[in-house]
Amino acid sequence: MSELLERLAPDDALPSDGFAELRRHAQKILMQHGFPHRKTENWKYTPLTLLQQRSFAGTGEMGPLPAAPELPFDAAVIRMHNGEIDPSATKLPRGTSLTGLVADDVDVDALVADGPNDAFAWLNLARLGQGWKLVVDERVERPIVLLTTVDDAFEGAVHPRLHVEIGPDSALTLVSLQSGGGAGLHNAVLDVRMGERSKMLHVIDRSGGDTVWIEHATVRVAAGASYRAFVSDAGGALTRQDLRVSLDAPEARGAIHGVATLTDRALVDYHTTIEHHVGPSQSAESFRILADDRATGVFNGRILIVPGADDSHSEMNTGNLLLSENARINTKPELEIHAEDVTASHGATIGQLDDDARFYLRSRGLSEREATALLKYGFAAAVFDDLEPGPLADWLLERLKARA
Amino acid sequence: MLKIENLHVEVDGKEILKGLDLEIGAGEMHAIMGPNGSGKSTLGYTLAGRDGYEITEGRITFEGKDLAELEPEERAAAGLFLALQYPVEIPGVNNAYFLRAALNAQRKARGEDEVDSMAFLKAVREQLKVLKMDEALLKRAVNEGFSGGEKKRNEIVQMAVLQPRLAVLDETDSGLDIDALKLVAEGVNRLRDPERSFVVITHYQRLLDYLEPDHVHVLSDGRIVESGDRSLAERLEREGYAFLDEGAAEAAGA
């Protein structure tokens, strides 16, 4: 593993800017713990073999910015390419601003030094490239699309960081549209702080491609605020998302709904945590994985209700479809409850497509292929039931349909 | 339209149909009655082409085509429709979307133009009205949360939209109260046509009061053992299926 450390975080001279001290501190922590390996509980199903095999030689010939996809809904688009944003290229809605991150923005004490589990978050800080802060202090109706791409020839490692601050009574719809490219590493950190009574709708549509795509996200939800995430992952060579939602005050709400549609040799790992720190609070989580060919899907959904967080309620269910003999799914709900007057339900199923349903569809005229696709789509799309109908939902579902 | 000759069918290695013969002409409605275990559902599933129903002997010819050669969706495109005894719930698959996709898949297979969504919705709404079903059901997933009666009526809605040439109703009346039964019968009767035939598989006679079939057959132990007109159904209603044993005993004794 230290070889990987050498390649990704060599003991070279780091840029001396306002972040120099933070980077040194992060580098130290990283060297202490190293990267996760097979015995690291939270990484045991996700070998980093792919990373070990890559040289991260450099960024190669950078091509032109890929054309932005046409979006059937009105949005402000921020483009991040190979880990970099050109702020002049974006016209943001009123009530929002995008500025460079400064060292004081990073709350080091709040970073969890959790052994090798958070190694990549520490790596992000140790090798921090561009850091950005998006501040929202109004109820912004128009979605902001963060279009994140990577060159096909990309073979380096980038570590972008985004902080989002949503002021009290404000609202943001952030659509993270991410598509990977070349055989490099895109190692991002997202830090969201939500003010009282604020709302965030976070839509993530992700296809890692050949890029190793790692994201470590933390969301802090204040009193009366609500965070909702909807994730659609089409799979990639190696994708890992850690998402921690911390319900920090009374009437905070959090919801995570995701689906991963995996084919070929995709390996996708979602580790989510929803923490109830103070009651009353509510959370809901639903996650579905469809795995075909030789793909592997990993899901770990943790709900933590700390002592004193009475009147907390959470609901989690996962559904998993194995579509081929060599597909693999590892799914685990985790409930850790220390408070009173709590309801916490969880359910997990792993199965195959229903033959009765398939026959029924075929008996009405659909071919086996069409019937199978319809059943897969139906299974996958169910996670978006709570997303209000409209152009954004239509767009997300259309993309999902093309993958099912 | 349909000719079944000496049909033997095995399910899970067990022979259920043991030499069934049946001939159905265009525009005719045939009722098939029989005690439990006689093979009624097996006949329906075999006609529709479900996996696990193996034809070991005999032939089924539908409009001149050998049915055994056709996949379930090909049989549908050829004009066959099976209304299931237990319609399947399919969460996540929208009712209207599925029905339109099915109709267009069939039309495409037949070289016909696809139906646009406006025309389709109009046709479906009409059928829903006739069967006194709430339009809201169109927005739900297929049969999800439907009552037993609604599921059966949904089968008739599908039949009305897909316009089959041969409709097989597998115990469509089971689990229905008298009002739902009348609605279903009305829906079926509206579809009667010189170019359309029906096979009504049923355990009880009461549905036949409303449908008035041309022929009634009795299925027992995998074969048609008696055929007649409506009076046969009335006789079964009065005497039950016991007379079949007498008939068998007579035949054995003779």
Chai-1 contact restraints between the chains, C-beta under 6 A:
chainA,res_idxA,chainB,res_idxB,connection_type,confidence,min_distance_angstrom,max_distance_angstrom,comment,restraint_id
A,D356,B,V88,contact,1.0,0.0,6.0,A-B,restraint_1
A,A357,B,V88,contact,1.0,0.0,6.0,A-B,restraint_2
A,A357,B,I90,contact,1.0,0.0,6.0,A-B,restraint_3
A,F359,B,R50,contact,1.0,0.0,6.0,A-B,restraint_4
A,Y360,B,V88,contact,1.0,0.0,6.0,A-B,restraint_5
A,R362,B,P72,contact,1.0,0.0,6.0,A-B,restraint_6
A,R362,B,E73,contact,1.0,0.0,6.0,A-B,restraint_7
A,S363,B,A48,contact,1.0,0.0,6.0,A-B,restraint_8
A,S363,B,P72,contact,1.0,0.0,6.0,A-B,restraint_9
A,S363,B,L82,contact,1.0,0.0,6.0,A-B,restraint_10
A,R364,B,A76,contact,1.0,0.0,6.0,A-B,restraint_11
A,R364,B,A102,contact,1.0,0.0,6.0,A-B,restraint_12
A,G365,B,E73,contact,1.0,0.0,6.0,A-B,restraint_13
A,G365,B,A76,contact,1.0,0.0,6.0,A-B,restraint_14
A,G365,B,A77,contact,1.0,0.0,6.0,A-B,restraint_15
A,G365,B,A102,contact,1.0,0.0,6.0,A-B,restraint_16
A,G365,B,A105,contact,1.0,0.0,6.0,A-B,restraint_17
A,G365,B,Q106,contact,1.0,0.0,6.0,A-B,restraint_18
A,L366,B,E73,contact,1.0,0.0,6.0,A-B,restraint_19
A,L366,B,A102,contact,1.0,0.0,6.0,A-B,restraint_20
A,L366,B,A105,contact,1.0,0.0,6.0,A-B,restraint_21
A,S367,B,E73,contact,1.0,0.0,6.0,A-B,restraint_22
A,L374,B,V93,contact,1.0,0.0,6.0,A-B,restraint_23
A,G378,B,G92,contact,1.0,0.0,6.0,A-B,restraint_24
A,G378,B,V93,contact,1.0,0.0,6.0,A-B,restraint_25
A,F379,B,G92,contact,1.0,0.0,6.0,A-B,restraint_26
A,A381,B,G92,contact,1.0,0.0,6.0,A-B,restraint_27
A,A382,B,G92,contact,1.0,0.0,6.0,A-B,restraint_28
